[in-house]
Every structure is written in C-alpha cells, then in structure tokens.
Amino acid sequence: MEITGKIVQLLPLQTGQGKNGVWKKQDYIIEFGDQYPKKVCFNIWGDKIDTFDLKEGEEVKVDFDIESREFNGRWYTDVKAWNVSRPNGSVAPVNSAPLPKEEDFLSQAPGTDLPF
C-alpha cells in the first residue's frame, strides 16, 4: 500500500534491547487529503530511520504494510513503512555530499593529456 502526504510531526525515537540485540523505532505523522485532511501514524525501524532522514514539512510518498497483533485480549495495529521517496522520486541518503564537478577534477589533474 502507499500514501502520499506531508510529514507534520516526528515522535521521539524509541530504542530498546531485544533478544537479537539493540533495536530502534521512529514514529511519524503524515497528513494527506485536500478538503478533509486525515492523519496517519507510521513507523520506520532500524537503519532505515537514518537512510530516509525524514524532516517535518516534507512531502513524501510512503510504501507500507499494515499488521495487527493481539496481546492480552486487545488488538494493536502497526503501519510499517518499508520505502519512503520524495516527490522527485529520489531517496535521500544520509549525510550525502554533493558530487564534485568535472572542472574540479580537471583543475587538480597534473596534465590535461589522457593516456588513451
């Protein structure tokens, strides 16, 4: 499933210790719809939190799975995001530096002759 909207809130990062090691989870609130906007809380687990690097106010498309589970007679539902993209279709990597321009390489080269 997918939803497109604006990130309106980032909830505090949650971490813990499980049987497989340390885990982390981040919840986000996305708002979508025009005349009567709705909000949905979705979460991202593990290293994807840093990979997607979401900020409040960003327009995003979120691909997610919905899963419910029962605990002590109550049901809990999770909206787990597995992919997030920006409107231009890119997924922003964390701490990405801009690529150097071709002129930068040529100005650092000892000569302009290529060996081929």
PyMOL CGO cylinders between C-alpha atoms (Angstrom):
from pymol import cmd
from pymol.cgo import CYLINDER

trace = [
    CYLINDER, 0.00, 0.00, 0.00, 1.09, 3.59, -0.39, 0.3, 1, 1, 1, 1, 1, 1,
    CYLINDER, 1.09, 3.59, -0.39, 0.16, 7.04, 0.81, 0.3, 1, 1, 1, 1, 1, 1,
    CYLINDER, 0.16, 7.04, 0.81, 1.36, 10.48, -0.27, 0.3, 1, 1, 1, 1, 1, 1,
    CYLINDER, 1.36, 10.48, -0.27, 1.30, 13.46, 2.07, 0.3, 1, 1, 1, 1, 1, 1,
    CYLINDER, 1.30, 13.46, 2.07, 3.19, 15.85, 4.29, 0.3, 1, 1, 1, 1, 1, 1,
    CYLINDER, 3.19, 15.85, 4.29, 5.15, 14.89, 7.42, 0.3, 1, 1, 1, 1, 1, 1,
    CYLINDER, 5.15, 14.89, 7.42, 3.54, 17.01, 10.15, 0.3, 1, 1, 1, 1, 1, 1,
    CYLINDER, 3.54, 17.01, 10.15, 5.20, 15.52, 13.24, 0.3, 1, 1, 1, 1, 1, 1,
    CYLINDER, 5.20, 15.52, 13.24, 8.16, 13.35, 14.26, 0.3, 1, 1, 1, 1, 1, 1,
    CYLINDER, 8.16, 13.35, 14.26, 7.63, 11.48, 17.50, 0.3, 1, 1, 1, 1, 1, 1,
    CYLINDER, 7.63, 11.48, 17.50, 10.55, 10.68, 19.85, 0.3, 1, 1, 1, 1, 1, 1,
    CYLINDER, 10.55, 10.68, 19.85, 12.96, 7.94, 18.81, 0.3, 1, 1, 1, 1, 1, 1,
    CYLINDER, 12.96, 7.94, 18.81, 12.38, 4.70, 20.73, 0.3, 1, 1, 1, 1, 1, 1,
    CYLINDER, 12.38, 4.70, 20.73, 15.16, 2.21, 21.47, 0.3, 1, 1, 1, 1, 1, 1,
    CYLINDER, 15.16, 2.21, 21.47, 15.44, -0.98, 23.42, 0.3, 1, 1, 1, 1, 1, 1,
    CYLINDER, 15.44, -0.98, 23.42, 17.23, -4.26, 23.91, 0.3, 1, 1, 1, 1, 1, 1,
    CYLINDER, 17.23, -4.26, 23.91, 15.72, -7.41, 22.41, 0.3, 1, 1, 1, 1, 1, 1,
    CYLINDER, 15.72, -7.41, 22.41, 16.83, -11.00, 22.13, 0.3, 1, 1, 1, 1, 1, 1,
    CYLINDER, 16.83, -11.00, 22.13, 18.52, -10.14, 18.81, 0.3, 1, 1, 1, 1, 1, 1,
    CYLINDER, 18.52, -10.14, 18.81, 20.27, -7.01, 20.07, 0.3, 1, 1, 1, 1, 1, 1,
    CYLINDER, 20.27, -7.01, 20.07, 19.50, -3.31, 20.17, 0.3, 1, 1, 1, 1, 1, 1,
    CYLINDER, 19.50, -3.31, 20.17, 16.51, -2.04, 18.20, 0.3, 1, 1, 1, 1, 1, 1,
    CYLINDER, 16.51, -2.04, 18.20, 15.22, 1.43, 17.33, 0.3, 1, 1, 1, 1, 1, 1,
    CYLINDER, 15.22, 1.43, 17.33, 11.92, 2.71, 16.01, 0.3, 1, 1, 1, 1, 1, 1,
    CYLINDER, 11.92, 2.71, 16.01, 10.75, 6.16, 14.88, 0.3, 1, 1, 1, 1, 1, 1,
    CYLINDER, 10.75, 6.16, 14.88, 7.07, 7.15, 14.51, 0.3, 1, 1, 1, 1, 1, 1,
    CYLINDER, 7.07, 7.15, 14.51, 5.95, 9.84, 12.06, 0.3, 1, 1, 1, 1, 1, 1,
    CYLINDER, 5.95, 9.84, 12.06, 2.61, 11.53, 11.49, 0.3, 1, 1, 1, 1, 1, 1,
    CYLINDER, 2.61, 11.53, 11.49, 1.68, 12.09, 7.84, 0.3, 1, 1, 1, 1, 1, 1,
    CYLINDER, 1.68, 12.09, 7.84, -1.24, 14.26, 6.74, 0.3, 1, 1, 1, 1, 1, 1,
    CYLINDER, -1.24, 14.26, 6.74, -2.98, 13.62, 3.43, 0.3, 1, 1, 1, 1, 1, 1,
    CYLINDER, -2.98, 13.62, 3.43, -6.14, 14.65, 1.61, 0.3, 1, 1, 1, 1, 1, 1,
    CYLINDER, -6.14, 14.65, 1.61, -7.33, 18.03, 0.39, 0.3, 1, 1, 1, 1, 1, 1,
    CYLINDER, -7.33, 18.03, 0.39, -10.69, 19.18, 1.70, 0.3, 1, 1, 1, 1, 1, 1,
    CYLINDER, -10.69, 19.18, 1.70, -10.82, 16.97, 4.81, 0.3, 1, 1, 1, 1, 1, 1,
    CYLINDER, -10.82, 16.97, 4.81, -7.22, 16.04, 5.66, 0.3, 1, 1, 1, 1, 1, 1,
    CYLINDER, -7.22, 16.04, 5.66, -6.57, 12.87, 7.61, 0.3, 1, 1, 1, 1, 1, 1,
    CYLINDER, -6.57, 12.87, 7.61, -3.53, 11.89, 9.66, 0.3, 1, 1, 1, 1, 1, 1,
    CYLINDER, -3.53, 11.89, 9.66, -1.86, 8.51, 9.94, 0.3, 1, 1, 1, 1, 1, 1,
    CYLINDER, -1.86, 8.51, 9.94, 0.95, 7.43, 12.25, 0.3, 1, 1, 1, 1, 1, 1,
    CYLINDER, 0.95, 7.43, 12.25, 3.50, 5.18, 10.53, 0.3, 1, 1, 1, 1, 1, 1,
    CYLINDER, 3.50, 5.18, 10.53, 6.80, 3.85, 11.81, 0.3, 1, 1, 1, 1, 1, 1,
    CYLINDER, 6.80, 3.85, 11.81, 10.23, 3.04, 10.48, 0.3, 1, 1, 1, 1, 1, 1,
    CYLINDER, 10.23, 3.04, 10.48, 12.56, 0.52, 12.11, 0.3, 1, 1, 1, 1, 1, 1,
    CYLINDER, 12.56, 0.52, 12.11, 16.34, 0.21, 12.35, 0.3, 1, 1, 1, 1, 1, 1,
    CYLINDER, 16.34, 0.21, 12.35, 18.84, 1.68, 9.90, 0.3, 1, 1, 1, 1, 1, 1,
    CYLINDER, 18.84, 1.68, 9.90, 16.09, 2.89, 7.56, 0.3, 1, 1, 1, 1, 1, 1,
    CYLINDER, 16.09, 2.89, 7.56, 15.48, 5.74, 10.01, 0.3, 1, 1, 1, 1, 1, 1,
    CYLINDER, 15.48, 5.74, 10.01, 18.86, 7.23, 9.08, 0.3, 1, 1, 1, 1, 1, 1,
    CYLINDER, 18.86, 7.23, 9.08, 18.59, 6.24, 5.42, 0.3, 1, 1, 1, 1, 1, 1,
    CYLINDER, 18.59, 6.24, 5.42, 15.31, 8.08, 4.82, 0.3, 1, 1, 1, 1, 1, 1,
    CYLINDER, 15.31, 8.08, 4.82, 16.26, 11.03, 7.06, 0.3, 1, 1, 1, 1, 1, 1,
    CYLINDER, 16.26, 11.03, 7.06, 12.71, 12.48, 7.19, 0.3, 1, 1, 1, 1, 1, 1,
    CYLINDER, 12.71, 12.48, 7.19, 12.01, 16.03, 8.36, 0.3, 1, 1, 1, 1, 1, 1,
    CYLINDER, 12.01, 16.03, 8.36, 8.84, 17.82, 9.38, 0.3, 1, 1, 1, 1, 1, 1,
    CYLINDER, 8.84, 17.82, 9.38, 7.19, 19.62, 6.48, 0.3, 1, 1, 1, 1, 1, 1,
    CYLINDER, 7.19, 19.62, 6.48, 8.49, 17.27, 3.76, 0.3, 1, 1, 1, 1, 1, 1,
    CYLINDER, 8.49, 17.27, 3.76, 6.16, 15.94, 1.08, 0.3, 1, 1, 1, 1, 1, 1,
    CYLINDER, 6.16, 15.94, 1.08, 6.73, 12.18, 0.79, 0.3, 1, 1, 1, 1, 1, 1,
    CYLINDER, 6.73, 12.18, 0.79, 5.30, 9.01, -0.68, 0.3, 1, 1, 1, 1, 1, 1,
    CYLINDER, 5.30, 9.01, -0.68, 5.31, 6.17, 1.85, 0.3, 1, 1, 1, 1, 1, 1,
    CYLINDER, 5.31, 6.17, 1.85, 5.07, 2.49, 0.88, 0.3, 1, 1, 1, 1, 1, 1,
    CYLINDER, 5.07, 2.49, 0.88, 3.93, 0.47, 3.88, 0.3, 1, 1, 1, 1, 1, 1,
    CYLINDER, 3.93, 0.47, 3.88, 2.44, -2.74, 5.25, 0.3, 1, 1, 1, 1, 1, 1,
    CYLINDER, 2.44, -2.74, 5.25, -0.31, -2.89, 7.85, 0.3, 1, 1, 1, 1, 1, 1,
    CYLINDER, -0.31, -2.89, 7.85, -0.15, -5.57, 10.52, 0.3, 1, 1, 1, 1, 1, 1,
    CYLINDER, -0.15, -5.57, 10.52, -2.30, -6.20, 13.60, 0.3, 1, 1, 1, 1, 1, 1,
    CYLINDER, -2.30, -6.20, 13.60, -1.49, -8.40, 16.59, 0.3, 1, 1, 1, 1, 1, 1,
    CYLINDER, -1.49, -8.40, 16.59, -3.32, -9.46, 19.72, 0.3, 1, 1, 1, 1, 1, 1,
    CYLINDER, -3.32, -9.46, 19.72, -1.93, -9.06, 23.23, 0.3, 1, 1, 1, 1, 1, 1,
    CYLINDER, -1.93, -9.06, 23.23, -3.96, -9.82, 26.37, 0.3, 1, 1, 1, 1, 1, 1,
    CYLINDER, -3.96, -9.82, 26.37, -7.25, -9.63, 24.52, 0.3, 1, 1, 1, 1, 1, 1,
    CYLINDER, -7.25, -9.63, 24.52, -6.51, -6.27, 22.87, 0.3, 1, 1, 1, 1, 1, 1,
    CYLINDER, -6.51, -6.27, 22.87, -5.54, -5.68, 19.26, 0.3, 1, 1, 1, 1, 1, 1,
    CYLINDER, -5.54, -5.68, 19.26, -2.73, -3.37, 18.17, 0.3, 1, 1, 1, 1, 1, 1,
    CYLINDER, -2.73, -3.37, 18.17, -2.12, -2.21, 14.60, 0.3, 1, 1, 1, 1, 1, 1,
    CYLINDER, -2.12, -2.21, 14.60, 1.19, -1.07, 13.10, 0.3, 1, 1, 1, 1, 1, 1,
    CYLINDER, 1.19, -1.07, 13.10, 1.72, 0.81, 9.85, 0.3, 1, 1, 1, 1, 1, 1,
    CYLINDER, 1.72, 0.81, 9.85, 5.30, -0.17, 8.98, 0.3, 1, 1, 1, 1, 1, 1,
    CYLINDER, 5.30, -0.17, 8.98, 6.99, 1.80, 6.20, 0.3, 1, 1, 1, 1, 1, 1,
    CYLINDER, 6.99, 1.80, 6.20, 9.40, -0.15, 4.00, 0.3, 1, 1, 1, 1, 1, 1,
    CYLINDER, 9.40, -0.15, 4.00, 10.14, 2.62, 1.50, 0.3, 1, 1, 1, 1, 1, 1,
    CYLINDER, 10.14, 2.62, 1.50, 9.91, 6.43, 1.51, 0.3, 1, 1, 1, 1, 1, 1,
    CYLINDER, 9.91, 6.43, 1.51, 10.53, 8.65, -1.51, 0.3, 1, 1, 1, 1, 1, 1,
    CYLINDER, 10.53, 8.65, -1.51, 10.41, 12.38, -2.21, 0.3, 1, 1, 1, 1, 1, 1,
    CYLINDER, 10.41, 12.38, -2.21, 8.13, 13.81, -4.94, 0.3, 1, 1, 1, 1, 1, 1,
    CYLINDER, 8.13, 13.81, -4.94, 11.04, 13.90, -7.40, 0.3, 1, 1, 1, 1, 1, 1,
    CYLINDER, 11.04, 13.90, -7.40, 11.45, 10.14, -6.92, 0.3, 1, 1, 1, 1, 1, 1,
    CYLINDER, 11.45, 10.14, -6.92, 14.72, 10.19, -5.01, 0.3, 1, 1, 1, 1, 1, 1,
    CYLINDER, 14.72, 10.19, -5.01, 15.53, 8.69, -1.65, 0.3, 1, 1, 1, 1, 1, 1,
    CYLINDER, 15.53, 8.69, -1.65, 17.94, 10.99, 0.13, 0.3, 1, 1, 1, 1, 1, 1,
    CYLINDER, 17.94, 10.99, 0.13, 20.91, 9.14, 1.64, 0.3, 1, 1, 1, 1, 1, 1,
    CYLINDER, 20.91, 9.14, 1.64, 22.17, 10.31, 4.99, 0.3, 1, 1, 1, 1, 1, 1,
    CYLINDER, 22.17, 10.31, 4.99, 24.94, 12.93, 5.03, 0.3, 1, 1, 1, 1, 1, 1,
    CYLINDER, 24.94, 12.93, 5.03, 25.23, 12.93, 1.27, 0.3, 1, 1, 1, 1, 1, 1,
    CYLINDER, 25.23, 12.93, 1.27, 27.76, 15.38, -0.04, 0.3, 1, 1, 1, 1, 1, 1,
    CYLINDER, 27.76, 15.38, -0.04, 27.29, 16.92, -3.48, 0.3, 1, 1, 1, 1, 1, 1,
    CYLINDER, 27.29, 16.92, -3.48, 29.26, 15.25, -6.24, 0.3, 1, 1, 1, 1, 1, 1,
    CYLINDER, 29.26, 15.25, -6.24, 32.31, 17.19, -7.46, 0.3, 1, 1, 1, 1, 1, 1,
    CYLINDER, 32.31, 17.19, -7.46, 32.05, 18.90, -10.82, 0.3, 1, 1, 1, 1, 1, 1,
    CYLINDER, 32.05, 18.90, -10.82, 34.12, 17.81, -13.81, 0.3, 1, 1, 1, 1, 1, 1,
    CYLINDER, 34.12, 17.81, -13.81, 36.04, 21.09, -13.66, 0.3, 1, 1, 1, 1, 1, 1,
    CYLINDER, 36.04, 21.09, -13.66, 37.23, 20.20, -10.15, 0.3, 1, 1, 1, 1, 1, 1,
    CYLINDER, 37.23, 20.20, -10.15, 38.86, 17.02, -11.43, 0.3, 1, 1, 1, 1, 1, 1,
    CYLINDER, 38.86, 17.02, -11.43, 40.48, 18.76, -14.39, 0.3, 1, 1, 1, 1, 1, 1,
    CYLINDER, 40.48, 18.76, -14.39, 41.89, 21.56, -12.25, 0.3, 1, 1, 1, 1, 1, 1,
    CYLINDER, 41.89, 21.56, -12.25, 43.51, 19.02, -9.89, 0.3, 1, 1, 1, 1, 1, 1,
    CYLINDER, 43.51, 19.02, -9.89, 44.97, 16.87, -12.65, 0.3, 1, 1, 1, 1, 1, 1,
    CYLINDER, 44.97, 16.87, -12.65, 48.73, 17.31, -13.25, 0.3, 1, 1, 1, 1, 1, 1,
    CYLINDER, 48.73, 17.31, -13.25, 48.20, 17.45, -17.02, 0.3, 1, 1, 1, 1, 1, 1,
    CYLINDER, 48.20, 17.45, -17.02, 45.35, 17.54, -19.43, 0.3, 1, 1, 1, 1, 1, 1,
    CYLINDER, 45.35, 17.54, -19.43, 46.57, 14.66, -21.62, 0.3, 1, 1, 1, 1, 1, 1,
    CYLINDER, 46.57, 14.66, -21.62, 44.72, 11.42, -21.19, 0.3, 1, 1, 1, 1, 1, 1,
    CYLINDER, 44.72, 11.42, -21.19, 46.65, 8.13, -21.59, 0.3, 1, 1, 1, 1, 1, 1,
    CYLINDER, 46.65, 8.13, -21.59, 44.23, 6.70, -24.17, 0.3, 1, 1, 1, 1, 1, 1,
]
cmd.load_cgo(trace, "trace")
